[in-house]
């Protein structure tokens, strides 16, 4: 919403960041009071993220190249950016099983071990993202996977931990292509207790 600070983690290439920025833009000629911080690992996708973020209007935008699992807090402090956000989005790396019709390479790239490796990484990323959610703030966890191991099981693991005690699950959806007629994926909206 306008006036909020939002943290977009795993942000590249930036499509979701632009959508968030559009939602945050104030009506009329009001000065921007919203801030969007987009974070991703340094690498080849950063140029596209920069290009996409340059199109955001009416919202203060910052691009941070950092590893969420290292010490994002230090990097945010170094850039004089907030450590607490009204909303945090983490669209985690996943097996991409929900978008196989567009990414045909997935069938050949996936290995049996990926269904154990990805959920461990996803849970670590979710825990790291939760540290930046303000009291009463929202945390959105999303994947383009249709597999329970990367969705419901990760959320269950989060709530089974101590960090999960600070949040409640507000809503969730799992889109199955054979039901919805479009790409598959999942989204879980969590809210930090006040």
C-alpha positions as CSV (number, residue, x, y, z in Angstrom):
1,X,0.0,0.0,0.0
2,X,1.1,3.6,-0.4
3,X,3.3,4.7,2.5
4,X,4.7,1.3,3.3
5,X,8.2,0.0,3.2
6,X,8.5,-3.3,1.3
7,X,11.4,-5.7,1.0
8,X,11.4,-7.9,-2.1
9,X,13.9,-10.8,-1.6
10,X,15.1,-13.0,-4.5
11,X,13.8,-10.1,-6.6
12,X,15.5,-10.6,-10.0
13,X,14.5,-10.1,-12.7
14,X,12.1,-7.6,-11.2
15,X,8.6,-8.2,-12.5
16,X,7.2,-8.7,-9.1
17,X,9.1,-5.6,-7.8
18,X,7.5,-3.4,-10.5
19,X,4.0,-4.7,-9.6
20,X,4.7,-4.0,-5.9
21,X,5.9,-0.5,-6.8
22,X,2.7,0.2,-8.9
23,X,0.6,-0.8,-5.8
24,X,2.7,1.5,-3.5
25,X,2.5,4.6,-5.8
26,X,0.5,7.3,-4.1
27,X,-2.6,8.7,-5.8
28,X,-2.4,12.2,-7.4
29,X,0.7,14.3,-6.9
30,X,1.6,13.2,-3.4
31,X,5.3,13.0,-2.7
32,X,6.6,9.4,-2.5
33,X,6.6,8.1,1.0
34,X,6.9,4.5,0.1
35,X,10.1,2.6,-0.2
36,X,10.8,-0.7,-2.1
37,X,14.1,-2.5,-1.4
38,X,14.8,-5.2,-4.0
39,X,17.5,-7.8,-3.0
40,X,19.2,-10.5,-5.0
41,X,22.5,-12.2,-5.3
42,X,25.2,-10.5,-7.4
43,X,25.3,-12.0,-10.9
44,X,24.0,-11.8,-14.4
45,X,20.4,-11.2,-13.5
46,X,21.2,-7.9,-11.7
47,X,21.3,-5.9,-14.9
48,X,17.8,-6.9,-15.8
49,X,16.6,-6.1,-12.3
50,X,18.2,-2.7,-12.5
51,X,16.6,-2.0,-15.8
52,X,13.1,-3.1,-14.5
53,X,13.5,-1.1,-11.3
54,X,14.4,2.1,-13.3
55,X,10.8,2.1,-14.6
56,X,9.2,2.4,-11.2
57,X,7.6,5.8,-10.6
58,X,6.4,7.6,-7.5
59,X,8.2,5.2,-5.1
60,X,11.7,5.3,-3.7
61,X,13.5,2.2,-4.9
62,X,16.8,0.7,-3.7
63,X,18.6,-2.3,-5.3
64,X,20.8,-4.3,-2.9
65,X,23.1,-7.1,-4.1
66,X,23.5,-9.4,-1.2
67,X,23.1,-13.0,0.0
68,X,20.0,-13.2,2.4
69,X,21.6,-16.2,4.1
70,X,24.8,-14.3,4.9
71,X,24.3,-11.0,6.7
72,X,21.7,-8.9,4.8
73,X,21.2,-6.8,8.0
74,X,24.7,-5.5,7.8
75,X,24.4,-4.7,4.1
76,X,21.1,-2.9,4.7
77,X,22.7,-0.8,7.6
78,X,25.6,0.0,5.3
79,X,23.2,1.4,2.7
80,X,21.2,3.2,5.4
81,X,18.1,1.2,4.7
82,X,15.5,0.0,7.2
83,X,15.9,-3.3,9.0
84,X,12.1,-3.7,9.5
85,X,9.4,-3.8,6.8
86,X,5.6,-3.6,6.6
87,X,5.7,-6.4,4.0
88,X,8.4,-8.9,2.9
89,X,8.1,-11.0,-0.2
90,X,10.3,-14.0,-0.7
91,X,9.8,-15.8,-4.0
92,X,12.2,-18.7,-3.3
93,X,14.3,-20.7,-5.8
94,X,12.5,-24.0,-6.5
95,X,12.1,-27.0,-8.7
96,X,9.8,-25.0,-11.1
97,X,7.4,-27.9,-11.4
98,X,4.5,-25.5,-11.8
99,X,5.9,-23.9,-14.9
100,X,7.1,-27.0,-16.8
101,X,5.0,-26.2,-19.9
102,X,7.0,-23.0,-20.3
103,X,10.4,-24.3,-19.1
104,X,10.7,-27.6,-20.8
105,X,14.3,-27.9,-19.6
106,X,13.0,-28.6,-16.1
107,X,12.2,-32.2,-16.9
108,X,15.8,-32.9,-17.9
109,X,17.4,-30.7,-15.2
110,X,15.5,-32.0,-12.2
111,X,17.1,-34.7,-10.1
112,X,15.5,-36.8,-7.3
113,X,17.7,-35.0,-4.7
114,X,16.3,-31.6,-5.7
115,X,13.1,-32.4,-3.7
116,X,15.2,-32.7,-0.5
117,X,17.7,-29.9,-1.3
118,X,15.3,-27.2,-2.2
119,X,13.0,-27.4,0.8
120,X,16.0,-27.2,3.2
121,X,17.2,-24.0,1.4
122,X,13.7,-22.6,1.2
123,X,13.1,-23.1,4.9
124,X,16.4,-21.3,5.6
125,X,15.5,-18.5,3.3
126,X,12.0,-18.2,5.0
127,X,13.6,-18.0,8.4
128,X,16.0,-15.3,7.2
129,X,13.2,-13.3,5.6
130,X,11.1,-13.4,8.7
131,X,13.7,-11.4,10.7
132,X,12.9,-8.3,8.6
133,X,9.1,-8.3,9.1
134,X,7.9,-5.5,11.4
135,X,5.4,-6.1,14.2
136,X,2.0,-6.7,12.6
137,X,3.7,-6.9,9.1
138,X,3.2,-9.4,6.4
139,X,5.5,-12.1,5.0
140,X,4.6,-13.6,1.6
141,X,6.3,-16.9,0.8
142,X,5.9,-18.0,-2.9
143,X,7.1,-20.7,-5.2
144,X,6.5,-21.8,-8.8
145,X,6.3,-25.3,-7.6
146,X,3.2,-27.5,-7.1
147,X,4.9,-29.9,-4.8
148,X,3.9,-30.1,-1.1
149,X,7.6,-30.6,-0.1
150,X,8.3,-27.0,-1.3
151,X,5.1,-25.5,-0.1
152,X,3.0,-26.9,2.8
153,X,5.9,-28.8,4.3
154,X,8.2,-25.7,4.3
155,X,5.4,-23.7,6.0
156,X,4.8,-26.5,8.5
157,X,8.5,-26.6,9.3
158,X,8.5,-22.8,9.8
159,X,5.6,-23.0,12.2
160,X,7.2,-25.9,14.1
161,X,10.2,-23.7,14.8
162,X,10.5,-21.0,17.4
163,X,10.3,-18.3,14.7
164,X,6.9,-19.7,13.7
165,X,5.5,-18.8,17.1
166,X,5.7,-15.1,16.2
167,X,3.5,-15.5,13.0
168,X,0.1,-16.6,12.0
169,X,-1.0,-17.9,8.6
170,X,-3.6,-15.6,7.1
171,X,-4.1,-17.3,3.7
172,X,-2.6,-19.5,1.1
173,X,-3.3,-20.9,-2.4
174,X,-1.8,-23.6,-4.4
175,X,-2.5,-23.3,-8.1
176,X,-2.5,-26.6,-10.1
177,X,-2.3,-26.1,-13.9
178,X,-4.8,-28.9,-14.7
179,X,-7.4,-27.2,-12.4
180,X,-6.7,-23.5,-13.1
181,X,-5.7,-23.6,-16.7
182,X,-2.6,-21.5,-16.1
183,X,0.9,-21.9,-14.5
184,X,1.2,-23.6,-11.1
185,X,2.7,-22.3,-7.9
186,X,1.9,-21.5,-4.4
187,X,1.6,-18.4,-2.1
188,X,1.4,-18.2,1.6
189,X,0.6,-15.0,3.5
190,X,1.9,-14.9,7.1
191,X,1.5,-12.1,9.5
192,X,3.8,-11.3,12.4
193,X,2.0,-11.0,15.7
194,X,1.8,-7.5,17.2
